[in-house]
Amino acid sequence: MASVIYLLCAATAAACAVLLLRSYRKTRVKLLLWSGLCFGGMVVNNVLLVVDRVVLPEQDLRTWRLVAALLALMPLLYGLVAEDE
């Protein structure tokens, strides 16, 4: 059951990323771009979670997952701090 939830989280993050980036393409609001990139990174994080917990349970990919989460949050942090619209 946990693997289904992990995959649903990845699918939800992917849907959010697609919707945000598609909306950015139409409106050119920078915050949508940064949010879309953040959710794109969260997709990578969730896929790594599936690989860590389901595919390779004997391996510990926690460090890679944390790095992916940090890299995913950096565009949104940049967008919130540096952009002044």
Buried (B, 14 or more C-beta within 10 A) or exposed (E): EEEEEBBEBBEBBBEBBBBBBEBBEEEEBBBBBBBBBBBBBBBBBBBBBBBBBEEEEEEEBEEBBEEBBEBBBBBBEEBEEEEEE
